[in-house]
Amino acid sequence: LRTHSDHFLLAEPTTQSDRSEIQGTLKILVSKLDDLSTCNDLIAKHGAALQRSLSELEGLKVPLEGGEKIKAVNERATLFRITSNAMINACRDFLDLAETHSRRLQRALQHEREQRTHLEETIEQLAKQHNSLERAWREAPTHASRSERVSKEDASDEDEDSEYFDAMDDSTEFITVTASENAGAIGGQASDWNQEDHVSVSKGLMRRRQHRTQIPDKPNYSLNLWSIMKNCIGKELSKIPMPVNFNEPLSMLQRLTEDLEYHELLDKAARCESSLEQMCLVAAFSVSSYSTTIHRTAKPFNPLLGETYELDRLEEFGYRSLCEQVSHHPPAAAHHVISQRGWTLRQEITIASKFRGKYLSIMPLGAIHLHFHASGNHYVWRKVTSTVHNIIVGRLWIDQSGDIEIINNTTKETCQLKFIPYSYFSRDVPRKVTGVVADSEGQAHYILSGTWDEKMESAKIIQSSEGSSGSEGKQKTVYQTLPPKLLWKKYPLPENAENMYYFSSLALVLNEPEDGVALTDSRLRPDQRLMEEGRWDEANSEKQRLEEKQRAVRRRREAEWGSSCAPLLCREYEGYQPLWFHQRRDSITGETNFVYKGGYWESKEREDWSMCPEIF
């Protein structure tokens, strides 16, 4: 909901350590005041002695000039003593005021802490009540005809009390012991993989130099967060009219395309002869898509219905990617990627997001399908839940948590990945990911480990045995493995990334203008372009215009549907029909998904976009 530069003005809680620090400071002040009083007494004593000596000198017969000098010194000594007394009195007054205001500030801080706690509890209760009402509305008999849509939304309704990020259970269900290195499987090929990776990345970077390497710095605009936030409790994030101040200048379609940042992992996987080695690389690819989110707390633009985004890297990297917004409520995007290097990836993602009061849950619903052409291996997995913390107070931070099960539906081999939620009490490294790759019989062959923001490694298992029990009495398996080999490592961020929305090198070029794209492409969206250029006020006005235009088009479409059929024979309104994707039932998952029906790249070659709706 907020960028990392936003601040919310609520006092931090008064802790026991704060009070102890204040009391300690007061004791030090009292001690210093005692020292000052002692010095004052000494100054007064020696000053009086000095004045007596000077008075005696005045009584002596000395030249006139010498007597005047002695009198002047006597007056200065008197002024010095008076000033010293005034300083001591001022210090004593300051200490009295400090003691008085310290008690007052303690009471004020305690009051603010209680108010903040009450506010958090109230917001959380409102969120719970809102979700209860939503459930009751959806379960009403009059809405039974909308069961398919409801089933998708129900999947996003977590238990409101399950703040899983504070979990303290054992983070892994196995223990690994590294044996001495012995060439084998991925272990023997890892160095070659790293060299190939380096070469391919270097070539890719050489090609990427044709593209831009920077965008205008993000302006530092302030915004009253509470005026927006109080209207968001329990609502779908996509249904809230948000100013661009909370956004980054990319659409959700472009964020989805960012999953291809480490496409070379799939190029490498396509060349693997072993399906288990291939699974390790697919798992690393699934984790790599989260590496760009560590600093990206801003919200991407919600795509307009019918909006598209293409990324044509056929000449550079051998793939073409196309996304289309196929539904608006609930928001859903379909994505299709075809690579000349032996793989096809497709997904339909519906983003269910709920503001829970203290944190924001983002739950991507939908399966990701990956097919390798040569082997015929077909992998399916789903994304984990993303959680944005400190929505009300503090600095925003993102965590990924949950399990990913990757299934090779051709060989029935599996990979179980566990994204361990952050816990203050955990001894694990933050953002840790662990995994086990097993064959169709359930026999483990590889251990995966790393973090979702940095790197992933694989280690070949050479022996396993039952080990000791964990903290909950569960018996852990001990795996003896070869030394781990690097599968994937995150690219460093570009220079000045902190002022460019923490965009990666790929993200910087996603909104770069290109010729020949469809009229519905996200690059042509005016509010997003204005925001990228730093013209946020104009972007907000343009965003409102586009959203109102979209609502007007929907009303007109529904009215035309109602007037085009006989009253007794009229079917239920079918809604918007996407241009490049159509619905088909998936033979593997049994779900109805939007899949690419073809025609886009042919239209691009013909330079014919006459079929595209005017959405901008």
Secondary structure, 3 states (H helix, E strand, C coil): CCCCCCCCCCCCCCCHHHHHHHHHHHHHHHHHHHHHHHHHHHHHHHHHHHHHHHHHHHHCCCCHHHHHHHHHHHHHHHHHHHHHHHHHHHHHHHHHHHHHHHHHHHHHHHHHHHHHHHHHHHHHHHHHHHHHHHHHHHCCHHHHHHHHHHHHHHCCCCCCCCCHHHCCCCCCCEEEEECCCCCCHHHHHHHHHHHHHHHHHHHHHHHHCCCCCCCCCCCCCCCCHHHHHCCCCCCEHHHCCCCHHHEEEEEHHHHHHHHHHHCHHHHHHHCCCCHHHHHHHHHHHHHHCCHHHCCCCCEEECCCCCCEEEEEEHHHHCEEEEEEEEEECCEEEEEEEEECCCEEEEEEEEEEEEECCCEEEEEEECEEEEEECCCCCEEEEECCEEEEECCCCCCCEEEEEEEEEEEECCCCCEEEEEECCCCCCCCCCCCEEEEEEECCCCCEEEEEEEECCCEEEEEEEEEEEEEEECCCCCEEEEEEECCCEEEEECCCCCCCHHHCCCCCHHHHHHCCCCCCCCCCEHHHCHHHHHHHCCCHHHHHHHHHHHHHHHHHHHHHHHHHHHHCCCCCCCCCCCCCCCCCEEEEECCCCCCEEEEECCCHHHHHHHCCCCCCCCCC
